[in-house]
Amino acid sequence: MNTLSTDLTHITSEAQYNEILKTQENVMICCGRMGPMCIPVYGEMEELESEYTNVKFYDMLFDLPDAHVIRNLKECSGFMGIPFTIYYKNGQVVKATSSIQSRKQITEILNEKFGK
């Protein structure tokens, strides 16, 4: 599978990833697969996209060769489970989580790091 079955914007290359971080102030990227720990996070992101208009939401396939830009982040070095969910402010990582996250966990991070 080369893509994720979500309604989120897919990041498919390192160049696209770099451009997003250069041009977008508040970014949330969920890097995973279509598995039981990842799908709930994508679902929450799809719902939150309309509520948090100041944040850009993206997904990236964990197995994509270019996903090394997320897999190799120092903030992800101890992560054991996917998805890797990274929050960026002005191109800098401000928070990183792994494995399943609830809506409450996600919104707490969004509110703390980006406001609403």
N, C-alpha and C positions, 0 to 999 in steps of 0.2 A: 504494500500500500504506500503510495507516494504522497497522499494528502490526508488530512484529518476531516472527518465528517462533522464539521461544526459550521455555524453561521458567522464565526469570527473571521477576521482578515488573517490569511495564512502568510507567514513569513517563509519564503522558500529559498532564500539565498543569504549569504553573509553580506553581500552588497546591499540588499534590501534592509537587512537588520541594521547595518551601519547608518544608512540613510534615515531610517525611522528614529534612531537615537540622536541623530544630528538635528532633525527637524521638529521633533515632538517633545514637549516639555514633560508630560506625565504619561508613562507607558507601563502597562502590565502585559507580560508575555508568559504564557503557559506552554512549556515545552514538554510534550508527552506523547502518548499513543492513545488509541481508542480502547482503553482498558478501564477496569472498574474503579481505579483510584483517580483516573484522569477525567472521565466523562462528567462526573458531578461538578468538577471545577470549571470545565468548559461551559456547562449549563448555567452556573452562577454568573460567569463572565458575560454570557449572552444576555442575561436578564439585567445585569448591572450596567451594561453599555449605555442604555437609554437614561439611566439615573445619574451616571457620572459622566456628564458630557465634557468635563475638563480632563478626562483620562482616555487614552487610546488603548484599546484591548486587542491583543493579537495571540495567535497560537503558532507553534512551530513543531513539526514532527521530530520527535527525539532521535529517530534513526536516520534523519537526513544528515549527510556528511557535513553540511554547513552548520548544523546544530552544535558543533564543537564550540561555537562562540558562547553558548550558554552552558553546555556540559563542563567546560573547562574553566568557568569563572571560579575565582578563589572562594567566593561566597557559597559555592556549591560543592566544595571539596569533600565535605563530610556527609553529603546526602546519600541515602541508601535507597530511597523509593522515588518513583516518578508519580506525578509530574514535578518538574522543577518550575516553580513560579517565581518570576523575577519582576521587581518593581523598580522603575528607573525614574529619576528626576533630573532633567537636563543632561541626559546621557550617562548619569552615574547611578550605580546600584544603591538603592536606599533600603531595600529589604529583599530577602530571598527565603522561600519556603519550599519544602518538599512534601510529597505525598498528598493525600486528600485534604482539602480545606473546606470548612463550612462557610456558608454565606456570612455568618457573624464574624469568623476569623478574617475573611477577605475584606469585609466592609470596615472592620477596625483598622486594618492596614491602610486601606484607601483613604479613610478619614484622617488618620494620623499623618500620612506622608503627603497627601495631595489636597486635603480639605474636601468639601463637597460643594 
